Amino acid sequence: MARLQLFWIAWGLKHTKAVKKLFYYLLFTAYHLLLATYSWSQVGFGVSVEPGAWERQKKDKDKKPPPDGYAVEIASRFSKKPEDVAKLFSEGFGRKETIKILVMSGKANISHLEIVKMRNKKKTFTEISKKYELDYPTIKNEAEEVFRNVRYGVAKSTAIDAQTIKKTKEEKDE
């Protein structure tokens, strides 16, 4: 406090509450200005306009993501569209569950959508197989075998794609 009083006396100010408030206000403001300028130095603000940026955004929206390797492989095994299998994945069905649905629909000669409706009503595969007079353990074994083959096919195609990408990069480097 003695230093503050000496400061006020040196500037010719009297020691009053108003002067004290003003001093602390100025001190507080200076501190925050210094703190703010320091933090602003780490953040860059900017806006830029590029020619053709809107067109690029539209093209990006129109692009569809590449199909899932499992969806393509499963669809080819059961002669279905990859989009239908991918839709089952997006509805929450797992890969093995999707394969079981497709195996059951093939054996019962019904649409896979009927089995999906029953699964959405919380019916088990055992109940569904009893309704269509199918043997569930054989369906389960077939689905396991198909899943192993699909997994091998996807791994093989991914390895081939990786080799192709590597070769094209090497050709570009030469």
Disulfide bonds with the S-S distance in Angstrom:
none
